[in-house]
Amino acid sequence: MLLEHLLLSVNPHYSLKYLEKKLAEYHEESDTTDLLETFSTYCECFFSKQKAAEKLHLHRNTLAYRLAKVEERFNISIENFEEVISFYLVLLMKKLGVSGGKKQEQ
C-alpha cells in the first residue's frame, strides 16, 4: 500500500508521460491486454521468467515471445531495470486511476 500511496502523490517526469502516450497508442490492439498482463506478472514475480510463466500457465517460450513484443511495441528493454520499473509504474498508475500524479475522476 505504501507504493500506491506514493504514486498518488508523485508528479511523473517526462519518461512516464512518454510511456503513458505509448500505452494509449496501442490500447486498441487485440493482444495489448495479454501483453500487459504478461509484463505485469513478470515484474510481480521479481523478474523471474520461470515463475511468471508458471503463474500465467504459459510455456516459457510463449512468455519470452510476449515480453519481446512488449519491448518492441513500447520501446523498452526488459534488460534495463529503470525502463522496466518505469513502465510497470505507469501500468500501476493506470490501474489506480492516476495520471500526472493525480487521481482521475471516474
DSSP file (Angstrom, degrees, kcal/mol; ACC not computed):
  #  RESIDUE AA STRUCTURE BP1 BP2  ACC     N-H-->O    O-->H-N    N-H-->O    O-->H-N    TCO  KAPPA ALPHA  PHI   PSI    X-CA   Y-CA   Z-CA
    1    1 A M     >        0   0    0      0, 0.0     4,-2.3     0, 0.0     5,-0.2   0.000 360.0 360.0 360.0 -25.6    0.0    0.0    0.0
    2    2 A L  H  >  +     0   0    0      2,-0.2     4,-2.5     1,-0.2     5,-0.2   0.918 360.0  51.1 -62.7 -42.6    2.9    2.3    0.5
    3    3 A L  H  > S+     0   0    0      1,-0.2     4,-2.4     2,-0.2    -1,-0.2   0.925 109.9  49.3 -60.7 -45.1    3.8    2.2   -3.2
    4    4 A E  H  > S+     0   0    0      1,-0.2     4,-1.5     2,-0.2    -1,-0.2   0.902 110.6  50.7 -61.4 -41.4    0.2    3.1   -4.2
    5    5 A H  H  X S+     0   0    0     -4,-2.3     4,-0.8     1,-0.2    -1,-0.2   0.910 110.4  49.6 -62.4 -43.1    0.2    6.0   -1.7
    6    6 A L  H >X S+     0   0    0     -4,-2.5     3,-0.9     1,-0.2     4,-0.7   0.900 107.1  54.6 -63.4 -40.8    3.5    7.3   -3.2
    7    7 A L  H >< S+     0   0    0     -4,-2.4     3,-0.5     1,-0.3    -1,-0.2   0.843 103.3  56.4 -62.9 -32.9    2.2    7.1   -6.7
    8    8 A L  H 3< S+     0   0    0     -4,-1.5    -1,-0.3     1,-0.2    95,-0.2   0.741 113.4  40.2 -70.0 -21.9   -0.8    9.2   -5.8
    9    9 A S  H << S+     0   0    0     -3,-0.9     2,-0.3    -4,-0.8    -1,-0.2   0.433  96.0  95.2-107.9   0.2    1.4   12.0   -4.6
   10   10 A V    <<  -     0   0    0     -4,-0.7    -4,-0.0    -3,-0.5     0, 0.0  -0.729  63.9-140.8 -98.5 140.0    4.2   12.0   -7.2
   11   11 A N        -     0   0    0     -2,-0.3    90,-0.1    90,-0.1    -3,-0.1  -0.884  31.4-131.3 -91.9 114.3    4.4   14.1  -10.3
   12   12 A P        -     0   0    0      0, 0.0     2,-0.1     0, 0.0    87,-0.0  -0.303  17.5-126.1 -68.3 150.0    5.7   11.8  -13.0
   13   13 A H    >>  -     0   0    0      1,-0.0     4,-1.6     4,-0.0     3,-0.9  -0.229  38.7 -80.3 -86.1-179.2    8.6   13.0  -15.2
   14   14 A Y  H 3> S+     0   0    0      1,-0.3     4,-2.6     2,-0.2     5,-0.2   0.848 125.7  57.4 -52.5 -43.1    8.8   13.2  -19.0
   15   15 A S  H 3> S+     0   0    0      1,-0.2     4,-2.3     2,-0.2    -1,-0.3   0.857 105.0  51.6 -64.1 -33.0    9.5    9.5  -19.5
   16   16 A L  H <> S+     0   0    0     -3,-0.9     4,-2.4     2,-0.2    -1,-0.2   0.906 110.0  49.7 -67.0 -39.3    6.4    8.5  -17.6
   17   17 A K  H  X S+     0   0    0     -4,-1.6     4,-2.2     2,-0.2    -2,-0.2   0.909 110.1  51.4 -63.2 -41.0    4.4   10.8  -19.8
   18   18 A Y  H  X S+     0   0    0     -4,-2.6     4,-2.4     1,-0.2    -2,-0.2   0.929 111.1  46.9 -60.5 -46.2    6.0    9.2  -22.9
   19   19 A L  H  X S+     0   0    0     -4,-2.3     4,-2.4     1,-0.2    -1,-0.2   0.876 109.7  53.5 -66.5 -36.9    5.2    5.7  -21.7
   20   20 A E  H  X S+     0   0    0     -4,-2.4     4,-2.2     2,-0.2    -1,-0.2   0.910 109.6  49.5 -61.0 -41.1    1.6    6.8  -20.9
   21   21 A K  H  X S+     0   0    0     -4,-2.2     4,-2.0     2,-0.2    -2,-0.2   0.922 110.8  48.8 -64.5 -44.5    1.3    8.1  -24.5
   22   22 A K  H  X S+     0   0    0     -4,-2.4     4,-1.4     1,-0.2    -1,-0.2   0.894 110.2  52.3 -61.6 -39.7    2.7    4.8  -25.9
   23   23 A L  H  < S+     0   0    0     -4,-2.4     4,-0.3     1,-0.2     3,-0.3   0.914 109.0  49.4 -62.4 -43.3    0.3    2.9  -23.8
   24   24 A A  H >< S+     0   0    0     -4,-2.2     3,-0.9     1,-0.2     4,-0.3   0.867 105.2  59.0 -64.5 -36.8   -2.6    4.9  -25.2
   25   25 A E  H 3< S+     0   0    0     -4,-2.0     3,-0.3     1,-0.2    -1,-0.2   0.858 114.6  34.9 -60.2 -36.8   -1.5    4.4  -28.8
   26   26 A Y  T >< S+     0   0    0     -4,-1.4     3,-1.2    -3,-0.3    -1,-0.2   0.274  83.5 108.4-104.6  10.2   -1.7    0.6  -28.5
   27   27 A H  T <  S+     0   0    0     -3,-0.9    -1,-0.2    -4,-0.3     6,-0.1   0.840  80.7  48.9 -57.3 -35.6   -4.7    0.4  -26.3
   28   28 A E  T 3  S+     0   0    0     -4,-0.3    -1,-0.3    -3,-0.3    -2,-0.1   0.576  81.1 114.9 -85.7  -9.7   -7.0   -0.9  -29.1
   29   29 A E  S X  S-     0   0    0     -3,-1.2     3,-1.2     1,-0.1     4,-0.4  -0.356  72.4-126.1 -62.3 141.7   -4.6   -3.6  -30.3
   30   30 A S  T 3  S+     0   0    0      1,-0.3     4,-0.3     2,-0.1     3,-0.2   0.783 105.2  41.4 -64.1 -29.4   -6.2   -7.1  -29.8
   31   31 A D  T 3> S+     0   0    0      1,-0.2     4,-2.4     2,-0.1    -1,-0.3   0.418  84.8  97.8 -99.6   2.9   -3.2   -8.5  -27.9
   32   32 A T  H <> S+     0   0    0     -3,-1.2     4,-2.7     1,-0.2     5,-0.2   0.895  81.3  53.0 -60.1 -42.6   -2.4   -5.5  -25.7
   33   33 A T  H  > S+     0   0    0     -4,-0.4     4,-2.3    -3,-0.2    -1,-0.2   0.928 111.6  45.8 -60.1 -45.8   -4.2   -6.8  -22.7
   34   34 A D  H  > S+     0   0    0     -4,-0.3     4,-2.4     1,-0.2    -1,-0.2   0.903 113.2  50.2 -63.8 -41.1   -2.4  -10.1  -22.8
   35   35 A L  H  X S+     0   0    0     -4,-2.4     4,-2.6     2,-0.2    -2,-0.2   0.916 112.4  46.1 -64.2 -43.0    1.0   -8.4  -23.3
   36   36 A L  H  X S+     0   0    0     -4,-2.7     4,-2.7     2,-0.2     5,-0.2   0.873 112.3  50.6 -70.0 -36.5    0.4   -6.0  -20.4
   37   37 A E  H  X S+     0   0    0     -4,-2.3     4,-2.5    -5,-0.2    -1,-0.2   0.913 111.8  48.9 -64.6 -41.7   -0.8   -8.8  -18.1
   38   38 A T  H  X S+     0   0    0     -4,-2.4     4,-2.4     2,-0.2    -2,-0.2   0.937 113.0  46.7 -61.9 -47.5    2.3  -10.8  -19.0
   39   39 A F  H  X S+     0   0    0     -4,-2.6     4,-2.1     2,-0.2    -2,-0.2   0.926 113.3  48.3 -62.3 -46.2    4.6   -7.9  -18.4
   40   40 A S  H  X S+     0   0    0     -4,-2.7     4,-2.7     1,-0.2    -1,-0.2   0.915 112.3  48.7 -61.8 -43.7    3.0   -7.0  -15.0
   41   41 A T  H  X S+     0   0    0     -4,-2.5     4,-1.5     1,-0.2    -1,-0.2   0.902 108.3  54.4 -63.9 -40.8    3.1  -10.6  -13.9
   42   42 A Y  H  <>S+     0   0    0     -4,-2.4     5,-2.1    -5,-0.2     6,-0.5   0.918 112.0  44.3 -57.4 -45.0    6.8  -10.8  -14.9
   43   43 A C  H ><5S+     0   0    0     -4,-2.1     3,-1.5     1,-0.2    -2,-0.2   0.920 112.2  51.5 -65.7 -44.2    7.5   -7.8  -12.7
   44   44 A E  H 3<5S+     0   0    0     -4,-2.7    -1,-0.2     1,-0.3    -2,-0.2   0.696 103.5  59.4 -69.4 -18.7    5.4   -9.1   -9.8
   45   45 A C  T ><5S-     0   0    0     -4,-1.5     3,-1.0    -5,-0.2    -1,-0.3   0.043 125.2-103.1 -94.4  24.6    7.3  -12.4  -10.0
   46   46 A F  T < 5S-     0   0    0     -3,-1.5    -3,-0.2     1,-0.2    -2,-0.2   0.858  71.8 -60.0  56.0  39.7   10.6  -10.4   -9.3
   47   47 A F  T 3 <S+     0   0    0     -5,-2.1     2,-0.7     1,-0.2    -1,-0.2   0.743  95.0 146.3  64.6  26.7   11.6  -10.6  -13.0
   48   48 A S    <>  -     0   0    0     -3,-1.0     4,-2.4    -6,-0.5    -1,-0.2  -0.855  34.1-165.9 -95.3 112.7   11.7  -14.4  -13.0
   49   49 A K  H  > S+     0   0    0     -2,-0.7     4,-2.5     1,-0.2     5,-0.2   0.880  89.0  53.2 -64.9 -37.4   10.6  -15.7  -16.4
   50   50 A Q  H  > S+     0   0    0      2,-0.2     4,-2.1     1,-0.2    -1,-0.2   0.945 111.9  43.3 -63.5 -48.8   10.1  -19.2  -15.0
   51   51 A K  H  > S+     0   0    0      2,-0.2     4,-2.6     1,-0.2    -2,-0.2   0.894 114.3  50.8 -65.8 -39.7    7.8  -18.1  -12.2
   52   52 A A  H  X S+     0   0    0     -4,-2.4     4,-2.3     2,-0.2    -1,-0.2   0.922 109.9  50.0 -64.0 -43.5    5.9  -15.7  -14.4
   53   53 A A  H  X>S+     0   0    0     -4,-2.5     5,-2.9     1,-0.2     4,-0.6   0.911 112.5  47.8 -61.2 -42.5    5.3  -18.5  -17.0
   54   54 A E  H ><5S+     0   0    0     -4,-2.1     3,-0.8     3,-0.2    -2,-0.2   0.929 111.9  48.9 -63.5 -45.6    4.1  -20.8  -14.3
   55   55 A K  H 3<5S+     0   0    0     -4,-2.6    -2,-0.2     1,-0.2    -1,-0.2   0.870 116.6  42.1 -63.8 -36.8    1.8  -18.2  -12.8
   56   56 A L  H 3<5S-     0   0    0     -4,-2.3    -1,-0.2    -5,-0.2    -2,-0.2   0.485 109.3-123.4 -87.5  -3.5    0.3  -17.4  -16.2
   57   57 A H  T <<5 +     0   0    0     -3,-0.8     2,-0.3    -4,-0.6    -3,-0.2   0.924  65.8 137.7  57.9  46.7    0.2  -21.1  -17.2
   58   58 A L      < -     0   0    0     -5,-2.9    -1,-0.2    -6,-0.1     2,-0.2  -0.851  62.3-107.0-118.1 154.5    2.3  -20.4  -20.3
   59   59 A H    >>  -     0   0    0     -2,-0.3     4,-2.1     1,-0.1     3,-0.6  -0.561  37.0-117.1 -70.9 147.4    5.2  -22.2  -21.9
   60   60 A R  H 3> S+     0   0    0      1,-0.3     4,-2.4     2,-0.2     5,-0.1   0.810 115.6  56.4 -61.6 -29.4    8.4  -20.2  -21.2
   61   61 A N  H 3> S+     0   0    0      2,-0.2     4,-2.3     1,-0.2    -1,-0.3   0.866 105.7  50.9 -69.0 -35.2    8.8  -19.6  -25.0
   62   62 A T  H <> S+     0   0    0     -3,-0.6     4,-2.6     2,-0.2    -2,-0.2   0.916 110.5  49.1 -65.7 -43.1    5.4  -18.0  -25.1
   63   63 A L  H  X S+     0   0    0     -4,-2.1     4,-2.6     2,-0.2     5,-0.2   0.936 111.4  49.0 -60.2 -46.6    6.3  -15.8  -22.2
   64   64 A A  H  X S+     0   0    0     -4,-2.4     4,-2.1     1,-0.2    -2,-0.2   0.897 110.7  51.2 -60.7 -40.9    9.6  -14.8  -23.9
   65   65 A Y  H  X S+     0   0    0     -4,-2.3     4,-2.0     2,-0.2    -1,-0.2   0.932 111.3  47.1 -61.4 -46.8    7.7  -14.1  -27.1
   66   66 A R  H  X S+     0   0    0     -4,-2.6     4,-2.2     1,-0.2    -2,-0.2   0.904 111.2  50.6 -64.1 -41.4    5.2  -11.8  -25.3
   67   67 A L  H  X S+     0   0    0     -4,-2.6     4,-2.3     1,-0.2    -1,-0.2   0.881 109.1  52.2 -64.5 -36.5    8.0  -10.0  -23.4
   68   68 A A  H  X S+     0   0    0     -4,-2.1     4,-2.4    -5,-0.2    -1,-0.2   0.887 108.4  51.2 -64.3 -38.4    9.8   -9.4  -26.8
   69   69 A K  H  X S+     0   0    0     -4,-2.0     4,-3.1     2,-0.2     5,-0.3   0.884 108.3  51.8 -65.3 -38.5    6.5   -8.0  -28.2
   70   70 A V  H  X S+     0   0    0     -4,-2.2     4,-2.6     2,-0.2     6,-0.3   0.936 110.2  49.1 -61.3 -46.3    6.3   -5.6  -25.1
   71   71 A E  H  X>S+     0   0    0     -4,-2.3     5,-1.0     1,-0.2     4,-0.8   0.930 116.3  42.4 -58.2 -46.6    9.9   -4.5  -25.8
   72   72 A E  H  <5S+     0   0    0     -4,-2.4     3,-0.3     3,-0.2    -2,-0.2   0.940 118.3  42.9 -66.7 -49.2    9.1   -3.9  -29.5
   73   73 A R  H  <5S+     0   0    0     -4,-3.1    -2,-0.2     1,-0.2    -3,-0.2   0.886 125.3  31.5 -68.9 -40.6    5.7   -2.2  -29.1
   74   74 A F  H  <5S-     0   0    0     -4,-2.6    -1,-0.2    -5,-0.3    -2,-0.2   0.333 102.7-123.3-105.2   6.9    6.6    0.0  -26.1
   75   75 A N  T  <5 +     0   0    0     -4,-0.8     2,-0.3    -3,-0.3    -3,-0.2   0.903  65.6 129.4  54.4  49.1   10.2    0.6  -27.0
   76   76 A I      < -     0   0    0     -5,-1.0     2,-0.5    -6,-0.3    -1,-0.2  -0.894  55.3-127.8-126.1 160.7   11.6   -0.6  -23.7
   77   77 A S    >   -     0   0    0     -2,-0.3     3,-1.7     3,-0.2     7,-0.3  -0.946   3.8-151.4-110.1 124.7   14.3   -3.1  -22.8
   78   78 A I  T 3  S+     0   0    0     -2,-0.5    -1,-0.1     1,-0.3     6,-0.0   0.734 100.5  58.7 -62.8 -21.8   13.5   -5.9  -20.4
   79   79 A E  T 3  S+     0   0    0      1,-0.1     2,-0.8    -3,-0.0    -1,-0.3   0.576  88.7  82.5 -83.5 -10.4   17.2   -5.9  -19.5
   80   80 A N    <>  -     0   0    0     -3,-1.7     4,-2.5     1,-0.2     5,-0.2  -0.844  63.6-163.7-101.0 106.0   17.0   -2.2  -18.4
   81   81 A F  H  > S+     0   0    0     -2,-0.8     4,-3.1     1,-0.2     5,-0.3   0.882  87.5  53.4 -57.4 -43.1   15.7   -2.0  -14.8
   82   82 A E  H  > S+     0   0    0      1,-0.2     4,-2.1     2,-0.2    -1,-0.2   0.909 112.0  44.7 -61.7 -42.7   14.8    1.7  -15.0
   83   83 A E  H  > S+     0   0    0     -3,-0.2     4,-2.3     2,-0.2    -1,-0.2   0.917 114.9  48.8 -66.2 -43.1   12.8    1.3  -18.1
   84   84 A V  H  X S+     0   0    0     -4,-2.5     4,-2.5    -7,-0.3    -2,-0.2   0.943 114.5  43.5 -62.8 -49.0   11.0   -1.8  -16.8
   85   85 A I  H  X S+     0   0    0     -4,-3.1     4,-2.4     2,-0.2    -1,-0.2   0.864 112.4  53.7 -69.7 -34.2   10.1   -0.3  -13.5
   86   86 A S  H  X S+     0   0    0     -4,-2.1     4,-2.0    -5,-0.3    -1,-0.2   0.933 112.1  44.5 -62.5 -45.2    9.1    3.0  -15.1
   87   87 A F  H  X S+     0   0    0     -4,-2.3     4,-2.3     1,-0.2    -2,-0.2   0.903 112.2  52.2 -67.2 -40.1    6.7    1.1  -17.4
   88   88 A Y  H  X S+     0   0    0     -4,-2.5     4,-2.5     1,-0.2    -1,-0.2   0.905 108.7  51.2 -60.8 -41.1    5.4   -1.0  -14.6
   89   89 A L  H  X S+     0   0    0     -4,-2.4     4,-2.7     2,-0.2    -1,-0.2   0.881 107.3  53.0 -65.1 -37.6    4.7    2.1  -12.5
   90   90 A V  H  X S+     0   0    0     -4,-2.0     4,-2.5     2,-0.2    -1,-0.2   0.933 110.7  47.4 -60.9 -44.8    2.8    3.6  -15.5
   91   91 A L  H  X S+     0   0    0     -4,-2.3     4,-2.3     1,-0.2    -2,-0.2   0.904 112.6  48.7 -63.2 -41.0    0.7    0.4  -15.6
   92   92 A L  H  X S+     0   0    0     -4,-2.5     4,-2.0     2,-0.2    -1,-0.2   0.896 110.3  51.3 -65.5 -39.9    0.1    0.5  -11.8
   93   93 A M  H  X>S+     0   0    0     -4,-2.7     5,-3.5     2,-0.2     4,-0.7   0.917 110.0  49.4 -62.8 -43.0   -0.9    4.2  -12.0
   94   94 A K  H ><5S+     0   0    0     -4,-2.5     3,-0.9     3,-0.2    -2,-0.2   0.915 109.7  51.7 -60.9 -42.6   -3.4    3.4  -14.8
   95   95 A K  H 3<5S+     0   0    0     -4,-2.3    -1,-0.2     1,-0.3    -2,-0.2   0.868 112.2  46.2 -61.7 -36.9   -4.8    0.6  -12.7
   96   96 A L  H 3<5S-     0   0    0     -4,-2.0    -1,-0.3    -5,-0.1    -2,-0.2   0.529 118.0-112.8 -82.6  -6.6   -5.2    3.0   -9.7
   97   97 A G  T <<5 +     0   0    0     -3,-0.9     7,-4.6    -4,-0.7     2,-0.4   0.829  68.9 143.8  77.8  32.3   -6.7    5.7  -12.0
   98   98 A V  E   < +A  103   0A   0     -5,-3.5     2,-0.3     5,-0.3    -1,-0.3  -0.884  20.7 168.6-110.0 135.7   -3.8    8.0  -11.6
   99   99 A S  E >  S+A  102   0A   0      3,-2.5     3,-1.4    -2,-0.4   -82,-0.0  -0.975  71.6   1.4-143.5 131.2   -2.4   10.3  -14.4
  100  100 A G  T 3  S-     0   0    0     -2,-0.3     3,-0.1     1,-0.3    -1,-0.0   0.776 129.2 -60.6  65.5  25.1    0.1   13.0  -13.9
  101  101 A G  T 3  S+     0   0    0      1,-0.2     2,-0.4   -90,-0.1    -1,-0.3   0.490 118.1  99.6  83.1   2.0    0.4   12.3  -10.2
  102  102 A K  E <  S-A   99   0A   0     -3,-1.4    -3,-2.5   -93,-0.1    -1,-0.2  -0.950  79.8-107.1-125.4 144.5   -3.3   13.0   -9.5
  103  103 A K  E     -A   98   0A   0     -2,-0.4    -5,-0.3    -5,-0.2     2,-0.2  -0.478  38.8-123.7 -67.9 132.5   -6.2   10.6   -9.2
  104  104 A Q        -     0   0    0     -7,-4.6     2,-0.3    -2,-0.2    -1,-0.1  -0.526  20.8-115.3 -78.3 143.8   -8.5   10.7  -12.2
  105  105 A E              0   0    0     -2,-0.2    -1,-0.1     1,-0.1    -8,-0.0  -0.622 360.0 360.0 -75.4 134.2  -12.2   11.4  -11.7
  106  106 A Q              0   0    0     -2,-0.3    -1,-0.1     0, 0.0    -2,-0.0   0.398 360.0 360.0-117.6 360.0  -14.3    8.4  -12.7
